[in-house]
Amino acid sequence: MKIVKKQSIAIIGGGASGIFASLRCAEVAKAEKINVDIHVFEGSSKLLKKVRISGGGRCNVTHHIFEVNNFCLNYPRGRKELLSPFQNFQASDTVDWFEKRGVELKYESDGRMFPVTDNSETIIDCFMQEANNHGIKLLNKMNVKSLKKLGNGKISLFINEDESFIADSVLIATGSMPGGYRLAQNLGHSTTEIAPSLFTFKIEDAILKDLSGTSFPQASLTLKIDGAKPFEQNGPLLITHWGLSGPALLKLSAWAAREMMHTNYQAKLIVNWLGIGHQNDAEKLLRTIKSNNTKTSVGNAYPNELTKRFWQQLLIKCGISKEKNWSEISNKELNLILNNLFNCELNVLGKSRFKEEFVECGGINLKEINFKTMESKICPGLYFSGEVMDIDGITGGFNFQSAWTSGWIAGNHMAQTKSKG
């Protein structure tokens, strides 16, 4: 009787990309009648932690852009390398994958996609059910300390204090945890400079005082950093207890991640609170308000896009009494208001972590990875997926999509790699 050897697959990291890779690997193996044994090693006590907290507990699964070239524009790092993988598995494929398993997704006005239940547990339950159906072994509190390439081509995993595991193929899907970088370095890989991404700004300024929770639907931001070109971004902006947040600012932080780190998060932020494209248009708006409200106090007549509290705080910053009538506002005062409305300069003093979608830029050097298979060019049998690579997207589901895509491709190829004996 012929003995069919099982192909041993080890996936290090029980997050979004690692779990998705394990499911794809099992699906392909089943379809092609390949005998595989899949183990997922998670160092912490819980699997899928980021999936659970993403989108305020709703799980921002992906983004409603189904054209690959446009989708790639949302990655400050890795957009060129992701073009080919997204041709094989993109956002629309993610939607189909979940729908075939009974999980319907919806999209919101900003393009973010969530399960219709608005509950991340829906995604987690789907994954756990699929893993159970395929007999995937999910092991938590299993900290892989190091990797070693063996003479027969297999890879040995050294786990916790005294355990080991030998695999034909190993996937590192550890996200931005430093341990994942060390494992890759064990087998000859290099990493690029690591820096936080998707962070909020610490700012202390009179214009923000006591206004936490105030939002602006379409602000325009320009970030000026010593020694770097200006970074620009438009979109919703939010005042917080510590400074500024919101989609526009988070996107800005992603594009300027390394430059901000190099200046210890000190920079100048220029804010156009109205998002009006030309200063002349903003001036016309103010002059129209003035001419239509000559007998009204300046504190009670203001642009509709702003809240009264913010407007009055802006007047304080300008040194103008809110009780003063618009008819008394001089051209000099009007220009002062205009400047703080259209070109408000704020000093960035530091950063604060965005807890819902903590991401770092940097990781495994992309030149060392074959993006057709996600396999290492340096160590055959070693694969990468997710944020352990030097790939990161802006907020809105883009980081999860690169996790699903790279995991899908890695799982696809690992299943079809022959056992090394």
WOGI-V405922 format. One line per field, one symbol per residue. phi: phi as a letter, one per 20 degrees, with the letter a starting at -180 (. if undefined). psi: psi as a letter, one per 40 degrees, with the letter a starting at -180 (. if undefined). A space follows every 10 residues. Layout:
phi->???
psi->???
This chain:
phi->.feefeeedd deodegffff ffffgfffff fdldeccddd ddfeecelff gfegmmndmf facecddgff fffedgcoff fegfgffebd gfffgfgfff dndedccdge nfdcffflbf ffffffffff fffemfedce ldefebcbee fenfcedddl ebdbbdcfcc decemefggf fffffgdned cefebfclce debdbgfegl dgnfccfbed ccddcgncff dcbcqfcced fdqcbogfff fgfffdgfff ffdlmdaddd ddfemffcfg ffffffffff fecgeefffd cbgffdefff gffffffemd ffeffgfeff fffffffgff edcfeceedr ccfeffbfcc enqggffece fecmefeecg ndccbmffef cbdffpofff ffffffffff fgeffeeffe n
psi->hhhhihhhhh hhhfaddddd dddddddddd defhhihhhh hhdaeiifdd ddeiffedgg daighehddd ddeehdhedd deddddddha ddddddddde eehhiiiide eihiieefhd dddddddddd dddefhhhhi fghhdiihhi deeihhhhhb deiihhidih hhfeafhddd ddddddfeii iihhiiigii hhhhideehf ehehihdgih ihhhhheiii hiiiaiihhi debiaidddd dddddfdddd ddeffhihhh hgdeehdhdd dddddddddd defdeiidee hihdeiiddd dddddddefh heehiddehi ddddddddde ddfhhihhea iihhddghii iiahhdeehh edeeihedgh ehiiiaedig hiiiieeddd dddddddddd dddddehiie .
